[in-house]
Amino acid sequence: EAPKVSPDGKHIVVMGQIEGVSNLMIADVSTPTALRPLTHERGRGLQAHTIWDESAFRWAENNRHIFYMRDDKGDENWVLYSLDTLTGESRRLTPAQGIRVRDLQTSATANASTYTVLYWSL
């Protein structure tokens, strides 16, 4: 999976391995090999693509958050998360069990840290 460059061009995010498990890593574009983990998943880890061949992670327009989808239980119900790249806090955005996120689209509002999920698929 190719690195994803932040909208301001200052950082990259890539999939990397921690003890053999796929996780998200971040680095400054000036030092792309100095990766630091953003997630610390165990077990299944994160996936680079959904079953629909969509990228499972992308930058938010505010240059601080990353949206990522993951199949938590292997049941193909993809769950949406927001990850704060400064604090490392990950927040589940999918409202209920059995909801499948697909074709994620976001739009920035006047407040650059607010985003709206436009499409949910059951």
C-alpha angles and dihedrals in degrees: 000000000000118000116265112229118216116246091253091051095237103108141033130209122203140166112259139168128255109185089337095310122116115245138160117264130189134204139166112260088236090060105027095166093056093085122172124193119254095181131035103201123168130192111017094011122193127315124227093214137024123236086266090058093250118144106261094215138039141164121262115231092251092072090231107075133057123203114214135177124207139178096233098184104023090251094115091247097131114210123208122226136179116216122199106216093202100050100023090231113151118199126193111230101179105101103213147009116273095033116128118208115211137159093017113203126179135186129197117236130203086280101063093211095059120088135176126216105223103188133040121173123203 
